[in-house]
């Protein structure tokens, strides 16, 4: 029994879930990639992902994935703005979305090519609604005449 477990362990050594980024070839040649999820593992669509120093700002897609590939070069002295591949260096990745708690900046050392981050977990902000007294009184003059007694069809 021990031998079978040992062989099973050796057979699975190095087994890993295939990454969605495996084989990803960015147009720019470099990219910072990742996925934004909520605490239950569901993708967060529309999260804004940016860096310091500044690169392009991207938004997570419907599956939570994002890929930052470019750095903007501002226009100056007769030349238009342009883009370049993200140069190697130290970066902070900032992930933000309204109605979610701010995520702490993620410090990375980017060496070029493709850097896949671990999943970024955004936690929803608690919504505190006090609906006591929310229904308008019958004497509210802004209501239509039949608002206090809705008709059933």
N, C-alpha and C positions, 0 to 999 in steps of 0.2 A: 504494500500500500504506500509506504514512504517513497519507494523507488518510483512508483507511478506519479505521485504528486511532484517529486523532484523533476522528473522528465517533463511533466506538464508545465512546470515553472520555467524550465530551460527553454522549452518550445515557444513559450509566450514572451520570453525575454526580448525586449525591443519591440513588442507588439504595441501599436499605438493607434488611436483613432485617427483616420486620415484627415488632415487639415484641409479646409476649403481653400486655403492659400497655396497648397502644394501645387506646383506647376504654374502659379500665377506669374505672368511676365508683364510688369508694368510698362506702359508706353514710354515713360520717362527713364526707365532703367532702375529707379529707386522708388521705394514706397514704405510708408508706415501704415500698417493694416491692423484691423481688429474687429471686434464685435461688441455692441452695447446691448446688455440684457437687464431685466429687472430681477429682483431677488428670487422670483420663482423660475427663472431661466427663460422667460419669454422675451423675444426681441423687442428692443425699443427703437421705433422708427422715428426719424427726424431729429435725433440728438446731434447737436453741433459739436464738431471735433476740430480743434485748432491746436496750434503749437506756439511756444515761445522758445527761441526766436521764431518769427512768423513764417509760416508756409501757407499754402492754400487752406481755406476752411472747407471742410466737407461735412455732409450730413449722412447719418446712418440710413440705410435703405429699409425696406419692409421686413427684411430678415435680420436687421440690426448691424449689418456689415458696413464698413467704411474703408476707404483707401486714399491716403494723402500721397500724391505723387509729385507735386510741383511746389516750387518756391517762386513767388512773384518778385520780379525786379522792377522797382518803380521807374517811371519815366524820368528823364533828366536831360538837361542841356541838349535839346534837339533830337533826342532818341525816344521812341515810344516805349511803353512798358513791355516787359517780356516775361518769360518763365524759364526756369532751369530746373534740372533734377535736384532733389533735396541733397545738399552736401552733408558729408559726415559731421558729427558733432554731438554736443549735449543739447537735449531738448526737454521741454516740459509739454506733455500732452494734456490739453484741457477738454473735458467732456461736459456738456451742459445741455439741459433741456428744461423749459418751463414746466412747472408742477412737479419737478423732481428736486431732491436735495442736491446742493452743489457737490460735485465729486472733487476730492483733493487732486491737485495736479500730479501727473504720473511722470516721474523723472526717468528719462531713457538716455542711453548712449547709442546713437545711430551710427553704424559703420558703413552704410551704403547698402545697395541691393534691396532686399525685402526684409523688414523687421515686423514679425507678427506679435502683437501684444496679447496678453491673456485677456479673457473677457472682462469688460468694464461693467460693473454692476451699478446701475443708478437706482436709488431708493426713492419711491414716490413720496412727495410731501404729504403729510396728513392734512386732510381737508376738514375744517371745523365749521360745520353749518349749524346755525341755531335757527330752526324754523318755527319755533314757538311764536305765535302771534303773526305768522306770515300771511295767513288768509285775510284778505281785506274784509272790513266790516260791511254789513248791508247798507250802511249809510254813506259809503264811499261814492262821491259824486262822479268819479272818473270811470266807474264801471258802467257798461251798458245796462239798460233796464232789466234784461232777463239774466244777468250774470249770477244773481243770487239763487236762482232756481233753474239749473241746467235742464234742458229737455232731453228725454230719453227717446231713442228711436228704435 
